[in-house]
Amino acid sequence: MPRDIPVGNGSLLVAFDADYTIRDLYYPRVGKENHALGNPCRFGVWTREGYSWINAREWKLALGYMKETLVTNVRAFHERLGLQLTCN
C-alpha cells in the first residue's frame, strides 16, 4: 500500500500515512521485515490542557518535503491547544 511520507537512510525505512501515523518500519533491511506490519504507531502531545494524539481530527496537518530535498516538512497545528509542531 502506498504511504504519504516515506523516510529512510538505506537500512531503516519509516513510512507515515495521511494522518502522520507510522504504518511501516523496516530494519535492518528495507523491504524485508516490516516491524509495524501496517498497524498504526501513533504519537501524541501532552500539555497542561491535556493529551492529544496527532491523528485526532482537531489537528490540521500539512505533509510534504522541503523544496528540492528528501527532508520532510510536516506541520501540525492544534487550535485549542495553541500549538504548532514542525517535524523534519
PDB file of N, CA, C and O in Angstrom:
ATOM      1  N   MET A   1       0.842  -1.180   0.000  1.00  0.00           N
ATOM      2  CA  MET A   1       0.000   0.000   0.000  1.00  0.00           C
ATOM      3  C   MET A   1       0.887   1.244   0.000  1.00  0.00           C
ATOM      4  O   MET A   1       1.855   1.298   0.758  1.00  0.00           O
ATOM      5  N   PRO A   2       0.586   2.231  -0.820  1.00  0.00           N
ATOM      6  CA  PRO A   2       1.400   3.444  -0.853  1.00  0.00           C
ATOM      7  C   PRO A   2       1.261   4.241   0.446  1.00  0.00           C
ATOM      8  O   PRO A   2       0.206   4.252   1.080  1.00  0.00           O
ATOM      9  N   ARG A   3       2.342   4.896   0.818  1.00  0.00           N
ATOM     10  CA  ARG A   3       2.350   5.735   2.018  1.00  0.00           C
ATOM     11  C   ARG A   3       2.659   7.167   1.619  1.00  0.00           C
ATOM     12  O   ARG A   3       3.314   7.420   0.607  1.00  0.00           O
ATOM     13  N   ASP A   4       2.180   8.092   2.425  1.00  0.00           N
ATOM     14  CA  ASP A   4       2.308   9.512   2.094  1.00  0.00           C
ATOM     15  C   ASP A   4       3.699  10.081   2.336  1.00  0.00           C
ATOM     16  O   ASP A   4       4.184  10.881   1.536  1.00  0.00           O
ATOM     17  N   ILE A   5       4.349   9.682   3.425  1.00  0.00           N
ATOM     18  CA  ILE A   5       5.661  10.234   3.775  1.00  0.00           C
ATOM     19  C   ILE A   5       6.619   9.087   4.123  1.00  0.00           C
ATOM     20  O   ILE A   5       6.706   8.696   5.287  1.00  0.00           O
ATOM     21  N   PRO A   6       7.338   8.545   3.134  1.00  0.00           N
ATOM     22  CA  PRO A   6       8.382   7.566   3.458  1.00  0.00           C
ATOM     23  C   PRO A   6       9.703   8.279   3.759  1.00  0.00           C
ATOM     24  O   PRO A   6      10.079   9.228   3.071  1.00  0.00           O
ATOM     25  N   VAL A   7      10.400   7.810   4.794  1.00  0.00           N
ATOM     26  CA  VAL A   7      11.679   8.392   5.197  1.00  0.00           C
ATOM     27  C   VAL A   7      12.649   7.242   5.460  1.00  0.00           C
ATOM     28  O   VAL A   7      12.325   6.316   6.203  1.00  0.00           O
ATOM     29  N   GLY A   8      13.829   7.295   4.857  1.00  0.00           N
ATOM     30  CA  GLY A   8      14.776   6.211   5.065  1.00  0.00           C
ATOM     31  C   GLY A   8      16.213   6.641   4.886  1.00  0.00           C
ATOM     32  O   GLY A   8      16.508   7.745   4.428  1.00  0.00           O
ATOM     33  N   ASN A   9      17.113   5.721   5.269  1.00  0.00           N
ATOM     34  CA  ASN A   9      18.540   6.002   5.134  1.00  0.00           C
ATOM     35  C   ASN A   9      19.313   4.828   4.536  1.00  0.00           C
ATOM     36  O   ASN A   9      20.544   4.836   4.564  1.00  0.00           O
ATOM     37  N   GLY A  10      18.642   3.846   4.011  1.00  0.00           N
ATOM     38  CA  GLY A  10      19.317   2.694   3.427  1.00  0.00           C
ATOM     39  C   GLY A  10      19.139   1.432   4.247  1.00  0.00           C
ATOM     40  O   GLY A  10      18.948   0.356   3.681  1.00  0.00           O
ATOM     41  N   SER A  11      19.198   1.534   5.571  1.00  0.00           N
ATOM     42  CA  SER A  11      18.962   0.367   6.414  1.00  0.00           C
ATOM     43  C   SER A  11      17.715   0.522   7.282  1.00  0.00           C
ATOM     44  O   SER A  11      17.278  -0.443   7.909  1.00  0.00           O
ATOM     45  N   LEU A  12      17.145   1.709   7.324  1.00  0.00           N
ATOM     46  CA  LEU A  12      15.920   1.977   8.084  1.00  0.00           C
ATOM     47  C   LEU A  12      14.949   2.718   7.182  1.00  0.00           C
ATOM     48  O   LEU A  12      15.319   3.695   6.530  1.00  0.00           O
ATOM     49  N   LEU A  13      13.706   2.252   7.144  1.00  0.00           N
ATOM     50  CA  LEU A  13      12.649   2.953   6.408  1.00  0.00           C
ATOM     51  C   LEU A  13      11.442   3.069   7.317  1.00  0.00           C
ATOM     52  O   LEU A  13      10.947   2.068   7.836  1.00  0.00           O
ATOM     53  N   VAL A  14      10.973   4.286   7.509  1.00  0.00           N
ATOM     54  CA  VAL A  14       9.760   4.559   8.273  1.00  0.00           C
ATOM     55  C   VAL A  14       8.788   5.222   7.315  1.00  0.00           C
ATOM     56  O   VAL A  14       9.139   6.193   6.645  1.00  0.00           O
ATOM     57  N   ALA A  15       7.557   4.699   7.243  1.00  0.00           N
ATOM     58  CA  ALA A  15       6.565   5.254   6.321  1.00  0.00           C
ATOM     59  C   ALA A  15       5.336   5.705   7.104  1.00  0.00           C
ATOM     60  O   ALA A  15       4.764   4.947   7.887  1.00  0.00           O
ATOM     61  N   PHE A  16       4.942   6.965   6.871  1.00  0.00           N
ATOM     62  CA  PHE A  16       3.792   7.570   7.540  1.00  0.00           C
ATOM     63  C   PHE A  16       2.607   7.607   6.586  1.00  0.00           C
ATOM     64  O   PHE A  16       2.782   7.759   5.377  1.00  0.00           O
ATOM     65  N   ASP A  17       1.394   7.469   7.131  1.00  0.00           N
ATOM     66  CA  ASP A  17       0.192   7.595   6.308  1.00  0.00           C
ATOM     67  C   ASP A  17      -0.296   9.045   6.308  1.00  0.00           C
ATOM     68  O   ASP A  17       0.395   9.932   6.810  1.00  0.00           O
ATOM     69  N   ALA A  18      -1.476   9.288   5.750  1.00  0.00           N
ATOM     70  CA  ALA A  18      -2.010  10.647   5.612  1.00  0.00           C
ATOM     71  C   ALA A  18      -2.320  11.305   6.957  1.00  0.00           C
ATOM     72  O   ALA A  18      -2.412  12.531   7.032  1.00  0.00           O
ATOM     73  N   ASP A  19      -2.484  10.507   8.027  1.00  0.00           N
ATOM     74  CA  ASP A  19      -2.732  11.040   9.369  1.00  0.00           C
ATOM     75  C   ASP A  19      -1.445  11.204  10.170  1.00  0.00           C
ATOM     76  O   ASP A  19      -1.489  11.435  11.378  1.00  0.00           O
ATOM     77  N   TYR A  20      -0.307  11.087   9.506  1.00  0.00           N
ATOM     78  CA  TYR A  20       1.024  11.159  10.109  1.00  0.00           C
ATOM     79  C   TYR A  20       1.180  10.118  11.209  1.00  0.00           C
ATOM     80  O   TYR A  20       1.714  10.390  12.284  1.00  0.00           O
ATOM     81  N   THR A  21       0.696   8.918  10.906  1.00  0.00           N
ATOM     82  CA  THR A  21       0.828   7.759  11.768  1.00  0.00           C
ATOM     83  C   THR A  21       1.813   6.801  11.116  1.00  0.00           C
ATOM     84  O   THR A  21       1.698   6.512   9.925  1.00  0.00           O
ATOM     85  N   ILE A  22       2.778   6.304  11.879  1.00  0.00           N
ATOM     86  CA  ILE A  22       3.718   5.323  11.322  1.00  0.00           C
ATOM     87  C   ILE A  22       2.948   4.053  10.997  1.00  0.00           C
ATOM     88  O   ILE A  22       2.230   3.524  11.845  1.00  0.00           O
ATOM     89  N   ARG A  23       3.096   3.563   9.769  1.00  0.00           N
ATOM     90  CA  ARG A  23       2.456   2.322   9.337  1.00  0.00           C
ATOM     91  C   ARG A  23       3.456   1.238   8.968  1.00  0.00           C
ATOM     92  O   ARG A  23       3.154   0.049   9.071  1.00  0.00           O
ATOM     93  N   ASP A  24       4.652   1.646   8.536  1.00  0.00           N
ATOM     94  CA  ASP A  24       5.671   0.679   8.138  1.00  0.00           C
ATOM     95  C   ASP A  24       6.995   1.054   8.781  1.00  0.00           C
ATOM     96  O   ASP A  24       7.368   2.225   8.833  1.00  0.00           O
ATOM     97  N   LEU A  25       7.700   0.037   9.270  1.00  0.00           N
ATOM     98  CA  LEU A  25       9.016   0.244   9.859  1.00  0.00           C
ATOM     99  C   LEU A  25       9.889  -0.948   9.467  1.00  0.00           C
ATOM    100  O   LEU A  25       9.718  -2.060   9.966  1.00  0.00           O
ATOM    101  N   TYR A  26      10.815  -0.687   8.572  1.00  0.00           N
ATOM    102  CA  TYR A  26      11.715  -1.732   8.088  1.00  0.00           C
ATOM    103  C   TYR A  26      13.111  -1.508   8.645  1.00  0.00           C
ATOM    104  O   TYR A  26      13.664  -0.413   8.541  1.00  0.00           O
ATOM    105  N   TYR A  27      13.683  -2.567   9.244  1.00  0.00           N
ATOM    106  CA  TYR A  27      15.050  -2.512   9.754  1.00  0.00           C
ATOM    107  C   TYR A  27      15.518  -3.936   9.999  1.00  0.00           C
ATOM    108  O   TYR A  27      14.709  -4.712  10.507  1.00  0.00           O
ATOM    109  N   PRO A  28      16.692  -4.345   9.704  1.00  0.00           N
ATOM    110  CA  PRO A  28      17.806  -3.606   9.134  1.00  0.00           C
ATOM    111  C   PRO A  28      17.842  -3.653   7.612  1.00  0.00           C
ATOM    112  O   PRO A  28      18.720  -3.048   6.998  1.00  0.00           O
ATOM    113  N   ARG A  29      16.898  -4.366   6.995  1.00  0.00           N
ATOM    114  CA  ARG A  29      16.886  -4.448   5.534  1.00  0.00           C
ATOM    115  C   ARG A  29      15.554  -3.922   5.014  1.00  0.00           C
ATOM    116  O   ARG A  29      14.497  -4.500   5.266  1.00  0.00           O
ATOM    117  N   VAL A  30      15.628  -2.823   4.292  1.00  0.00           N
ATOM    118  CA  VAL A  30      14.422  -2.199   3.751  1.00  0.00           C
ATOM    119  C   VAL A  30      13.740  -3.183   2.808  1.00  0.00           C
ATOM    120  O   VAL A  30      14.378  -3.742   1.917  1.00  0.00           O
ATOM    121  N   GLY A  31      12.440  -3.392   3.009  1.00  0.00           N
ATOM    122  CA  GLY A  31      11.664  -4.283   2.161  1.00  0.00           C
ATOM    123  C   GLY A  31      11.573  -5.707   2.668  1.00  0.00           C
ATOM    124  O   GLY A  31      10.811  -6.500   2.116  1.00  0.00           O
ATOM    125  N   LYS A  32      12.319  -6.056   3.694  1.00  0.00           N
ATOM    126  CA  LYS A  32      12.273  -7.425   4.233  1.00  0.00           C
ATOM    127  C   LYS A  32      11.231  -7.518   5.343  1.00  0.00           C
ATOM    128  O   LYS A  32      10.059  -7.763   5.058  1.00  0.00           O
ATOM    129  N   GLU A  33      11.625  -7.331   6.593  1.00  0.00           N
ATOM    130  CA  GLU A  33      10.696  -7.472   7.709  1.00  0.00           C
ATOM    131  C   GLU A  33      10.077  -6.125   8.069  1.00  0.00           C
ATOM    132  O   GLU A  33      10.777  -5.180   8.432  1.00  0.00           O
ATOM    133  N   ASN A  34       8.752  -6.056   7.960  1.00  0.00           N
ATOM    134  CA  ASN A  34       8.030  -4.844   8.348  1.00  0.00           C
ATOM    135  C   ASN A  34       7.646  -4.996   9.816  1.00  0.00           C
ATOM    136  O   ASN A  34       6.709  -5.728  10.136  1.00  0.00           O
ATOM    137  N   HIS A  35       8.349  -4.323  10.699  1.00  0.00           N
ATOM    138  CA  HIS A  35       8.129  -4.488  12.133  1.00  0.00           C
ATOM    139  C   HIS A  35       6.799  -3.899  12.600  1.00  0.00           C
ATOM    140  O   HIS A  35       6.292  -4.292  13.650  1.00  0.00           O
ATOM    141  N   ALA A  36       6.237  -2.981  11.853  1.00  0.00           N
ATOM    142  CA  ALA A  36       4.928  -2.419  12.216  1.00  0.00           C
ATOM    143  C   ALA A  36       3.791  -3.238  11.613  1.00  0.00           C
ATOM    144  O   ALA A  36       2.657  -3.161  12.085  1.00  0.00           O
ATOM    145  N   LEU A  37       4.080  -4.014  10.585  1.00  0.00           N
ATOM    146  CA  LEU A  37       3.089  -4.860   9.911  1.00  0.00           C
ATOM    147  C   LEU A  37       1.882  -4.076   9.409  1.00  0.00           C
ATOM    148  O   LEU A  37       0.800  -4.642   9.252  1.00  0.00           O
ATOM    149  N   GLY A  38       2.052  -2.794   9.157  1.00  0.00           N
ATOM    150  CA  GLY A  38       0.948  -1.967   8.680  1.00  0.00           C
ATOM    151  C   GLY A  38       0.033  -1.468   9.784  1.00  0.00           C
ATOM    152  O   GLY A  38      -0.898  -0.707   9.519  1.00  0.00           O
ATOM    153  N   ASN A  39       0.287  -1.888  11.024  1.00  0.00           N
ATOM    154  CA  ASN A  39      -0.521  -1.435  12.158  1.00  0.00           C
ATOM    155  C   ASN A  39      -0.101  -0.018  12.558  1.00  0.00           C
ATOM    156  O   ASN A  39       1.061   0.351  12.384  1.00  0.00           O
ATOM    157  N   PRO A  40      -1.027   0.773  13.088  1.00  0.00           N
ATOM    158  CA  PRO A  40      -0.693   2.159  13.427  1.00  0.00           C
ATOM    159  C   PRO A  40       0.217   2.270  14.652  1.00  0.00           C
ATOM    160  O   PRO A  40       0.014   1.584  15.654  1.00  0.00           O
ATOM    161  N   CYS A  41       1.209   3.133  14.558  1.00  0.00           N
ATOM    162  CA  CYS A  41       2.077   3.511  15.680  1.00  0.00           C
ATOM    163  C   CYS A  41       1.901   5.020  15.831  1.00  0.00           C
ATOM    164  O   CYS A  41       2.470   5.795  15.062  1.00  0.00           O
ATOM    165  N   ARG A  42       1.124   5.428  16.808  1.00  0.00           N
ATOM    166  CA  ARG A  42       0.776   6.840  16.941  1.00  0.00           C
ATOM    167  C   ARG A  42       1.701   7.552  17.910  1.00  0.00           C
ATOM    168  O   ARG A  42       2.391   6.923  18.713  1.00  0.00           O
ATOM    169  N   PHE A  43       1.703   8.877  17.822  1.00  0.00           N
ATOM    170  CA  PHE A  43       2.350   9.677  18.847  1.00  0.00           C
ATOM    171  C   PHE A  43       1.440  10.840  19.180  1.00  0.00           C
ATOM    172  O   PHE A  43       0.581  11.230  18.389  1.00  0.00           O
ATOM    173  N   GLY A  44       1.646  11.382  20.359  1.00  0.00           N
ATOM    174  CA  GLY A  44       0.795  12.463  20.808  1.00  0.00           C
ATOM    175  C   GLY A  44       1.578  13.519  21.555  1.00  0.00           C
ATOM    176  O   GLY A  44       2.801  13.451  21.675  1.00  0.00           O
ATOM    177  N   VAL A  45       0.841  14.500  22.054  1.00  0.00           N
ATOM    178  CA  VAL A  45       1.432  15.642  22.742  1.00  0.00           C
ATOM    179  C   VAL A  45       0.711  15.828  24.074  1.00  0.00           C
ATOM    180  O   VAL A  45      -0.518  15.806  24.138  1.00  0.00           O
ATOM    181  N   TRP A  46       1.492  16.011  25.131  1.00  0.00           N
ATOM    182  CA  TRP A  46       0.944  16.287  26.450  1.00  0.00           C
ATOM    183  C   TRP A  46       1.206  17.747  26.792  1.00  0.00           C
ATOM    184  O   TRP A  46       2.346  18.209  26.747  1.00  0.00           O
ATOM    185  N   THR A  47       0.135  18.474  27.136  1.00  0.00           N
ATOM    186  CA  THR A  47       0.258  19.862  27.575  1.00  0.00           C
ATOM    187  C   THR A  47      -0.535  20.024  28.866  1.00  0.00           C
ATOM    188  O   THR A  47      -1.147  19.071  29.348  1.00  0.00           O
ATOM    189  N   ARG A  48      -0.523  21.205  29.412  1.00  0.00           N
ATOM    190  CA  ARG A  48      -1.338  21.477  30.606  1.00  0.00           C
ATOM    191  C   ARG A  48      -2.824  21.303  30.310  1.00  0.00           C
ATOM    192  O   ARG A  48      -3.618  21.013  31.205  1.00  0.00           O
ATOM    193  N   GLU A  49      -3.183  21.481  29.057  1.00  0.00           N
ATOM    194  CA  GLU A  49      -4.582  21.344  28.638  1.00  0.00           C
ATOM    195  C   GLU A  49      -5.001  19.885  28.482  1.00  0.00           C
ATOM    196  O   GLU A  49      -6.193  19.597  28.373  1.00  0.00           O
ATOM    197  N   GLY A  50      -4.052  18.973  28.470  1.00  0.00           N
ATOM    198  CA  GLY A  50      -4.359  17.558  28.322  1.00  0.00           C
ATOM    199  C   GLY A  50      -3.530  16.906  27.228  1.00  0.00           C
ATOM    200  O   GLY A  50      -2.577  17.491  26.713  1.00  0.00           O
ATOM    201  N   TYR A  51      -3.911  15.691  26.888  1.00  0.00           N
ATOM    202  CA  TYR A  51      -3.182  14.882  25.906  1.00  0.00           C
ATOM    203  C   TYR A  51      -3.960  14.851  24.601  1.00  0.00           C
ATOM    204  O   TYR A  51      -5.190  14.818  24.598  1.00  0.00           O
ATOM    205  N   SER A  52      -3.234  14.863  23.499  1.00  0.00           N
ATOM    206  CA  SER A  52      -3.887  14.791  22.195  1.00  0.00           C
ATOM    207  C   SER A  52      -3.033  13.965  21.241  1.00  0.00           C
ATOM    208  O   SER A  52      -1.846  14.234  21.061  1.00  0.00           O
ATOM    209  N   TRP A  53      -3.650  12.958  20.635  1.00  0.00           N
ATOM    210  CA  TRP A  53      -2.972  12.186  19.597  1.00  0.00           C
ATOM    211  C   TRP A  53      -2.873  13.041  18.342  1.00  0.00           C
ATOM    212  O   TRP A  53      -3.800  13.777  18.005  1.00  0.00           O
ATOM    213  N   ILE A  54      -1.751  12.938  17.658  1.00  0.00           N
ATOM    214  CA  ILE A  54      -1.506  13.760  16.469  1.00  0.00           C
ATOM    215  C   ILE A  54      -2.489  13.441  15.339  1.00  0.00           C
ATOM    216  O   ILE A  54      -2.706  14.275  14.460  1.00  0.00           O
ATOM    217  N   ASN A  55      -3.085  12.247  15.354  1.00  0.00           N
ATOM    218  CA  ASN A  55      -4.019  11.891  14.286  1.00  0.00           C
ATOM    219  C   ASN A  55      -5.474  12.233  14.629  1.00  0.00           C
ATOM    220  O   ASN A  55      -6.383  11.862  13.887  1.00  0.00           O
ATOM    221  N   ALA A  56      -5.701  12.937  15.746  1.00  0.00           N
ATOM    222  CA  ALA A  56      -7.059  13.367  16.097  1.00  0.00           C
ATOM    223  C   ALA A  56      -7.545  14.415  15.100  1.00  0.00           C
ATOM    224  O   ALA A  56      -6.742  15.145  14.518  1.00  0.00           O
ATOM    225  N   ARG A  57      -8.834  14.486  14.910  1.00  0.00           N
ATOM    226  CA  ARG A  57      -9.413  15.404  13.923  1.00  0.00           C
ATOM    227  C   ARG A  57      -9.130  16.875  14.234  1.00  0.00           C
ATOM    228  O   ARG A  57      -9.184  17.717  13.338  1.00  0.00           O
ATOM    229  N   GLU A  58      -8.827  17.190  15.498  1.00  0.00           N
ATOM    230  CA  GLU A  58      -8.537  18.583  15.874  1.00  0.00           C
ATOM    231  C   GLU A  58      -7.241  19.098  15.256  1.00  0.00           C
ATOM    232  O   GLU A  58      -7.057  20.308  15.124  1.00  0.00           O
ATOM    233  N   TRP A  59      -6.346  18.194  14.879  1.00  0.00           N
ATOM    234  CA  TRP A  59      -5.065  18.590  14.293  1.00  0.00           C
ATOM    235  C   TRP A  59      -5.230  18.872  12.814  1.00  0.00           C
ATOM    236  O   TRP A  59      -5.875  18.106  12.098  1.00  0.00           O
ATOM    237  N   LYS A  60      -4.655  19.957  12.362  1.00  0.00           N
ATOM    238  CA  LYS A  60      -4.594  20.286  10.932  1.00  0.00           C
ATOM    239  C   LYS A  60      -3.186  19.950  10.471  1.00  0.00           C
ATOM    240  O   LYS A  60      -2.212  20.518  10.965  1.00  0.00           O
ATOM    241  N   LEU A  61      -3.080  19.029   9.525  1.00  0.00           N
ATOM    242  CA  LEU A  61      -1.776  18.538   9.074  1.00  0.00           C
ATOM    243  C   LEU A  61      -1.452  19.026   7.673  1.00  0.00           C
ATOM    244  O   LEU A  61      -2.328  19.102   6.811  1.00  0.00           O
ATOM    245  N   ALA A  62      -0.196  19.355   7.455  1.00  0.00           N
ATOM    246  CA  ALA A  62       0.329  19.672   6.122  1.00  0.00           C
ATOM    247  C   ALA A  62       1.570  18.806   5.942  1.00  0.00           C
ATOM    248  O   ALA A  62       2.620  19.085   6.520  1.00  0.00           O
ATOM    249  N   LEU A  63       1.442  17.752   5.138  1.00  0.00           N
ATOM    250  CA  LEU A  63       2.532  16.811   4.932  1.00  0.00           C
ATOM    251  C   LEU A  63       3.255  17.110   3.637  1.00  0.00           C
ATOM    252  O   LEU A  63       2.625  17.354   2.608  1.00  0.00           O
ATOM    253  N   GLY A  64       4.573  17.092   3.685  1.00  0.00           N
ATOM    254  CA  GLY A  64       5.346  17.320   2.476  1.00  0.00           C
ATOM    255  C   GLY A  64       6.831  17.237   2.741  1.00  0.00           C
ATOM    256  O   GLY A  64       7.276  16.765   3.787  1.00  0.00           O
ATOM    257  N   TYR A  65       7.585  17.707   1.768  1.00  0.00           N
ATOM    258  CA  TYR A  65       9.040  17.722   1.848  1.00  0.00           C
ATOM    259  C   TYR A  65       9.530  19.140   1.605  1.00  0.00           C
ATOM    260  O   TYR A  65       8.855  19.930   0.945  1.00  0.00           O
ATOM    261  N   MET A  66      10.695  19.462   2.134  1.00  0.00           N
ATOM    262  CA  MET A  66      11.310  20.751   1.830  1.00  0.00           C
ATOM    263  C   MET A  66      11.642  20.786   0.343  1.00  0.00           C
ATOM    264  O   MET A  66      11.941  19.759  -0.266  1.00  0.00           O
ATOM    265  N   LYS A  67      11.586  21.971  -0.221  1.00  0.00           N
ATOM    266  CA  LYS A  67      11.773  22.140  -1.662  1.00  0.00           C
ATOM    267  C   LYS A  67      13.097  21.530  -2.139  1.00  0.00           C
ATOM    268  O   LYS A  67      14.163  21.794  -1.585  1.00  0.00           O
ATOM    269  N   GLU A  68      12.989  20.713  -3.177  1.00  0.00           N
ATOM    270  CA  GLU A  68      14.127  20.082  -3.858  1.00  0.00           C
ATOM    271  C   GLU A  68      15.002  19.254  -2.924  1.00  0.00           C
ATOM    272  O   GLU A  68      16.213  19.165  -3.122  1.00  0.00           O
ATOM    273  N   THR A  69      14.383  18.639  -1.892  1.00  0.00           N
ATOM    274  CA  THR A  69      15.112  17.761  -0.970  1.00  0.00           C
ATOM    275  C   THR A  69      14.256  16.543  -0.649  1.00  0.00           C
ATOM    276  O   THR A  69      13.097  16.461  -1.054  1.00  0.00           O
ATOM    277  N   LEU A  70      14.837  15.608   0.076  1.00  0.00           N
ATOM    278  CA  LEU A  70      14.093  14.481   0.626  1.00  0.00           C
ATOM    279  C   LEU A  70      13.949  14.629   2.138  1.00  0.00           C
ATOM    280  O   LEU A  70      13.762  13.642   2.851  1.00  0.00           O
ATOM    281  N   VAL A  71      14.037  15.873   2.625  1.00  0.00           N
ATOM    282  CA  VAL A  71      13.852  16.181   4.042  1.00  0.00           C
ATOM    283  C   VAL A  71      12.376  16.493   4.260  1.00  0.00           C
ATOM    284  O   VAL A  71      11.810  17.352   3.584  1.00  0.00           O
ATOM    285  N   THR A  72      11.756  15.791   5.207  1.00  0.00           N
ATOM    286  CA  THR A  72      10.332  16.011   5.438  1.00  0.00           C
ATOM    287  C   THR A  72      10.072  17.407   5.981  1.00  0.00           C
ATOM    288  O   THR A  72      10.917  18.008   6.643  1.00  0.00           O
ATOM    289  N   ASN A  73       8.889  17.899   5.684  1.00  0.00           N
ATOM    290  CA  ASN A  73       8.422  19.179   6.213  1.00  0.00           C
ATOM    291  C   ASN A  73       6.952  18.985   6.558  1.00  0.00           C
ATOM    292  O   ASN A  73       6.061  19.281   5.762  1.00  0.00           O
ATOM    293  N   VAL A  74       6.727  18.482   7.758  1.00  0.00           N
ATOM    294  CA  VAL A  74       5.368  18.201   8.215  1.00  0.00           C
ATOM    295  C   VAL A  74       5.019  19.226   9.280  1.00  0.00           C
ATOM    296  O   VAL A  74       5.746  19.402  10.258  1.00  0.00           O
ATOM    297  N   ARG A  75       3.893  19.899   9.072  1.00  0.00           N
ATOM    298  CA  ARG A  75       3.417  20.882  10.037  1.00  0.00           C
ATOM    299  C   ARG A  75       2.080  20.409  10.594  1.00  0.00           C
ATOM    300  O   ARG A  75       1.196  19.978   9.854  1.00  0.00           O
ATOM    301  N   ALA A  76       1.954  20.498  11.915  1.00  0.00           N
ATOM    302  CA  ALA A  76       0.724  20.101  12.589  1.00  0.00           C
ATOM    303  C   ALA A  76       0.298  21.248  13.502  1.00  0.00           C
ATOM    304  O   ALA A  76       1.099  21.749  14.291  1.00  0.00           O
ATOM    305  N   PHE A  77      -0.962  21.660  13.392  1.00  0.00           N
ATOM    306  CA  PHE A  77      -1.475  22.783  14.174  1.00  0.00           C
ATOM    307  C   PHE A  77      -2.718  22.344  14.935  1.00  0.00           C
ATOM    308  O   PHE A  77      -3.619  21.727  14.367  1.00  0.00           O
ATOM    309  N   HIS A  78      -2.759  22.668  16.225  1.00  0.00           N
ATOM    310  CA  HIS A  78      -3.907  22.356  17.080  1.00  0.00           C
ATOM    311  C   HIS A  78      -4.390  23.672  17.678  1.00  0.00           C
ATOM    312  O   HIS A  78      -3.741  24.236  18.558  1.00  0.00           O
ATOM    313  N   GLU A  79      -5.521  24.154  17.200  1.00  0.00           N
ATOM    314  CA  GLU A  79      -6.005  25.482  17.595  1.00  0.00           C
ATOM    315  C   GLU A  79      -6.330  25.569  19.082  1.00  0.00           C
ATOM    316  O   GLU A  79      -5.913  26.522  19.741  1.00  0.00           O
ATOM    317  N   ARG A  80      -7.067  24.595  19.629  1.00  0.00           N
ATOM    318  CA  ARG A  80      -7.473  24.653  21.034  1.00  0.00           C
ATOM    319  C   ARG A  80      -6.266  24.665  21.970  1.00  0.00           C
ATOM    320  O   ARG A  80      -6.266  25.371  22.979  1.00  0.00           O
ATOM    321  N   LEU A  81      -5.240  23.885  21.636  1.00  0.00           N
ATOM    322  CA  LEU A  81      -4.034  23.851  22.460  1.00  0.00           C
ATOM    323  C   LEU A  81      -3.098  25.013  22.156  1.00  0.00           C
ATOM    324  O   LEU A  81      -2.163  25.274  22.914  1.00  0.00           O
ATOM    325  N   GLY A  82      -3.345  25.716  21.043  1.00  0.00           N
ATOM    326  CA  GLY A  82      -2.467  26.808  20.641  1.00  0.00           C
ATOM    327  C   GLY A  82      -1.062  26.310  20.349  1.00  0.00           C
ATOM    328  O   GLY A  82      -0.072  26.937  20.723  1.00  0.00           O
ATOM    329  N   LEU A  83      -0.996  25.171  19.675  1.00  0.00           N
ATOM    330  CA  LEU A  83       0.281  24.502  19.474  1.00  0.00           C
ATOM    331  C   LEU A  83       0.523  24.228  18.001  1.00  0.00           C
ATOM    332  O   LEU A  83      -0.380  23.801  17.282  1.00  0.00           O
ATOM    333  N   GLN A  84       1.748  24.477  17.555  1.00  0.00           N
ATOM    334  CA  GLN A  84       2.150  24.129  16.195  1.00  0.00           C
ATOM    335  C   GLN A  84       3.444  23.336  16.268  1.00  0.00           C
ATOM    336  O   GLN A  84       4.397  23.750  16.928  1.00  0.00           O
ATOM    337  N   LEU A  85       3.474  22.190  15.586  1.00  0.00           N
ATOM    338  CA  LEU A  85       4.662  21.348  15.524  1.00  0.00           C
ATOM    339  C   LEU A  85       5.199  21.347  14.107  1.00  0.00           C
ATOM    340  O   LEU A  85       4.430  21.376  13.146  1.00  0.00           O
ATOM    341  N   THR A  86       6.504  21.313  13.974  1.00  0.00           N
ATOM    342  CA  THR A  86       7.155  21.123  12.685  1.00  0.00           C
ATOM    343  C   THR A  86       8.074  19.927  12.827  1.00  0.00           C
ATOM    344  O   THR A  86       8.942  19.903  13.700  1.00  0.00           O
ATOM    345  N   CYS A  87       7.888  18.936  11.974  1.00  0.00           N
ATOM    346  CA  CYS A  87       8.703  17.716  12.011  1.00  0.00           C
ATOM    347  C   CYS A  87       9.496  17.609  10.724  1.00  0.00           C
ATOM    348  O   CYS A  87       8.924  17.589   9.634  1.00  0.00           O
ATOM    349  N   ASN A  88      10.810  17.542  10.848  1.00  0.00           N
ATOM    350  CA  ASN A  88      11.701  17.394   9.697  1.00  0.00           C
ATOM    351  C   ASN A  88      12.447  16.088   9.814  1.00  0.00           C
ATOM    352  O   ASN A  88      13.257  15.759   8.947  1.00  0.00           O
TER     353      ASN A  88
END
